[in-house]
């Protein structure tokens, strides 16, 4: 039988790495999307040793760059005949507002916009699968996130928690709007909260207050391997055939509510995202880059 193919962003550490290892053990052909080639090579070799297989492939790309995000999709399409599972896992938690080479606020671009773009670019490859699955990493902090069309990139105000939680709300809103637009196709889209996971991002949370909160949460936190279970379940379980637009925690469908998560706002976020990508593409073309 053909080995299902899974592309995972942010797959060299934490939940992403644990997800890659678990899916490889289940027989998936895992492709790591990573910004660091050396780390990706190490993980690929670890997977080979753990699974007695050829290991994992990897494609180097930094999601802080739209150019590299597009190159990631192009490289994948050249190498593989189709895509069965796309796991949009990569994320950052930053102490201050910075901008990428594309002029977007960094958390907004890495946690949300580049995944929005990557997903659009790979829909054709997912359609070739018997049932393509898109899994977006959100977080329970979506609940305190805000959608403000005038402050999507923290232009007017930045806060560590506010900016991060907004990006996770955007991933949830994107998932639901994408599922609506994909209705009638063979592709599904769902969102995941992995839990309070002991990762480098958690333990090195920016700001004294958040660092204290992280350490206070340690007794209730889980390992990356446990944090990966929901993504692995969504990627591999036949029980999820046809399930789309849902939010999962602990491998269970869970109700997710936020007053900003409305049909109108989801459509608005989608349109604003496409518009901003078109504008940056046009600017890059004028610069010849």
C-alpha positions in Angstrom: 0.0 0.0 0.0 1.1 3.6 -0.7 2.5 5.4 2.4 0.5 8.5 3.1 2.5 11.7 2.9 2.4 14.4 5.6 4.0 17.8 5.5 4.6 19.4 9.0 5.8 22.9 9.6 7.9 23.6 12.7 8.8 20.0 12.9 12.3 20.0 14.4 11.3 20.4 18.1 8.5 20.3 20.5 5.0 19.1 19.4 6.0 19.3 15.8 8.9 16.9 16.2 6.8 14.5 18.4 4.1 14.5 15.8 6.5 13.7 13.0 8.0 10.8 14.9 4.6 9.4 15.8 3.3 9.6 12.3 6.5 8.1 10.9 6.0 5.1 13.2 2.5 4.8 11.8 3.9 4.4 8.3 3.6 8.0 7.1 6.1 9.5 4.7 6.9 12.6 6.8 8.3 15.8 5.2 9.7 18.3 7.7 9.4 22.0 6.9 12.1 23.7 8.9 14.1 26.9 8.8 17.3 25.2 10.1 18.8 22.5 7.8 21.1 21.1 10.4 18.3 20.5 12.9 16.1 19.0 10.2 18.8 16.6 9.2 19.2 15.5 12.8 15.5 14.9 13.2 15.3 13.0 9.9 18.1 10.7 11.1 16.4 10.2 14.5 13.2 9.2 12.7 15.1 6.7 10.5 16.7 5.1 13.6 13.3 4.9 15.5 11.3 3.5 12.6 13.9 1.4 10.7 12.9 3.2 7.6 14.4 5.7 5.2 13.5 8.4 7.7 12.0 11.7 6.9 12.6 14.2 4.1 12.9 17.9 4.8 12.5 21.2 3.0 14.2 24.3 4.4 12.0 27.3 4.6 11.5 30.2 7.0 7.8 31.2 7.4 8.9 34.7 8.2 9.4 35.0 4.4 6.5 34.8 1.9 9.1 34.0 -0.8 10.4 31.0 1.1 6.9 29.9 1.9 6.1 29.8 -1.8 9.3 28.0 -2.5 8.4 25.4 0.2 5.1 24.7 -1.7 6.9 24.5 -5.0 9.6 22.2 -3.7 7.0 19.9 -2.2 5.0 19.8 -5.4 8.1 18.9 -7.4 9.1 16.1 -5.1 5.8 14.4 -4.3 2.8 13.3 -6.4 0.2 14.4 -3.8 -0.3 15.5 -0.2 -2.4 13.5 2.3 -2.0 15.6 5.4 -0.8 19.2 6.0 -0.1 20.1 9.6 0.4 23.8 10.1 2.2 23.6 13.4 5.0 26.2 13.5 4.6 29.2 15.8 6.4 31.9 17.8 5.7 33.7 21.0 7.6 37.0 20.9 8.3 39.7 23.5 8.0 42.7 21.3 6.6 43.8 18.0 9.0 43.2 15.0 8.4 43.0 11.3 9.4 40.4 8.7 11.2 41.1 5.4 7.7 41.3 3.9 6.6 44.1 6.3 4.2 42.0 8.4 4.2 41.8 12.1 6.3 38.6 12.8 3.8 36.7 15.0 1.0 37.4 12.6 2.9 36.2 9.6 4.6 33.1 11.1 1.6 31.9 13.2 -1.1 32.7 10.7 -0.5 34.4 7.4 2.2 32.2 6.0 0.2 29.1 6.9 -2.8 30.7 5.2 -0.7 31.1 2.1 0.9 27.7 2.2 -2.5 26.0 2.5 -3.8 27.9 -0.5 -0.7 26.8 -2.5 -1.1 23.1 -1.6 -4.9 22.7 -2.0 -4.3 21.1 -5.4 -2.0 18.5 -4.0 -4.4 17.8 -1.1 -7.2 17.3 -3.7 -5.2 14.5 -5.3 -5.4 12.5 -2.1 -8.3 10.2 -1.3 -9.1 12.6 1.5 -6.7 15.4 2.1 -6.6 16.6 5.7 -5.5 20.0 7.0 -4.7 20.3 10.7 -4.1 23.8 12.1 -2.5 24.3 15.5 -4.5 26.8 17.5 -4.5 27.0 21.3 -6.9 27.5 24.1 -5.8 31.1 24.3 -7.9 31.7 21.2 -10.6 32.4 23.8 -9.1 35.8 24.8 -8.0 36.7 21.2 -9.5 39.6 19.5 -10.3 40.3 15.8 -9.8 44.0 15.0 -9.5 44.7 11.3 -7.7 47.9 12.2 -5.2 46.1 14.4 -4.6 42.7 12.8 -0.8 43.2 13.1 -0.7 45.0 16.4 -0.2 48.3 14.5 -2.0 50.3 17.1 -1.2 48.2 20.2 1.0 45.3 20.9 1.0 43.0 23.9 2.7 39.6 24.3 -0.5 37.7 25.1 -2.8 39.8 23.0 -0.8 39.4 19.8 -0.2 35.7 20.4 -3.8 34.9 21.3 -5.1 36.8 18.3 -2.9 34.7 16.0 -4.4 31.5 17.5 -7.9 32.9 17.1 -7.1 33.7 13.4 -6.0 30.1 12.9 -9.4 28.9 14.3 -11.3 31.4 12.2 -9.3 30.4 9.1 -10.0 26.7 9.8 -13.7 27.2 10.0 -13.9 29.5 6.9 -11.7 27.1 5.0 -13.9 24.1 5.9 -16.9 26.1 4.7 -15.2 26.8 1.4 -14.0 23.2 0.9 -17.5 21.7 1.5 -18.2 19.2 -1.3 -14.5 18.5 -1.9 -12.3 15.6 -0.6 -10.4 18.0 1.7 -11.2 18.6 5.4 -9.8 21.2 7.8 -9.8 21.1 11.6 -8.1 23.0 14.4 -6.2 21.6 17.4 -5.3 22.7 20.9 -2.3 20.5 21.9 -2.6 21.3 25.6 -0.2 23.0 28.0 3.0 21.4 26.6 6.5 21.5 28.2 8.3 23.0 25.2 11.2 25.5 24.8 8.6 28.1 23.8 6.7 27.6 27.0 9.7 27.6 29.3 11.2 30.6 27.7 8.0 32.6 27.5 8.8 36.3 27.1 8.3 38.7 30.0 8.7 38.0 33.7 4.9 37.6 34.3 4.5 35.0 31.6 7.6 33.2 32.7 6.2 32.9 36.2 2.9 31.7 34.7 4.7 29.1 32.7 6.6 27.7 35.7 3.4 27.7 37.8 1.8 25.7 35.0 4.5 23.0 35.0 2.7 20.6 37.3 -0.3 20.6 34.9 1.8 20.5 31.7 2.3 17.5 29.4 5.2 16.2 27.3 5.5 17.0 23.6 4.6 13.4 22.9 1.3 13.7 24.7 0.7 17.1 23.1 1.2 15.6 19.7 -1.5 12.9 20.2 -4.4 15.0 19.0 -2.7 16.0 15.8 -1.7 12.4 15.2 -5.3 11.3 15.8 -6.6 13.8 13.3 -4.0 12.9 10.7 -4.5 9.1 10.9 -7.8 8.0 12.4 -10.5 6.7 9.9 -13.1 8.1 12.4 -12.3 11.6 11.1 -13.3 10.9 7.5 -15.4 13.8 6.4 -15.2 15.7 9.7 -14.3 19.3 9.0 -14.5 22.8 10.6 -14.1 21.4 14.2 -11.9 22.2 17.1 -10.2 19.3 19.0 -8.6 18.9 22.4 -7.4 15.6 23.9 -8.5 13.9 20.7 -12.0 15.0 21.3 -14.2 17.4 19.4 -14.7 20.4 21.7 -16.9 23.5 21.6 -14.9 26.6 20.9 -16.4 30.0 21.5 -15.1 33.6 21.0 -17.4 36.6 20.4 -15.2 37.6 17.5 -15.5 34.3 15.7 -18.5 35.0 13.5 -19.3 34.2 9.9 -18.8 37.9 9.0 -15.4 38.2 10.7 -14.2 34.9 9.2 -15.0 36.1 5.7 -13.4 39.5 6.5 -10.2 37.9 7.8 -10.0 35.7 4.6 -10.5 38.7 2.3 -8.0 40.9 4.2 -5.5 38.1 4.1 -5.8 37.6 0.4 -5.7 41.4 -0.2 -2.5 41.8 1.9 -0.8 38.9 0.0 -1.7 40.4 -3.3 -0.3 43.8 -2.3 3.0 42.3 -1.1 3.3 40.2 -4.3 2.8 43.3 -6.4 5.4 45.2 -4.4 7.9 42.4 -4.7 7.3 42.3 -8.5 7.9 46.0 -8.8 11.2 45.6 -6.9 12.1 42.6 -9.1 12.3 40.3 -6.0 
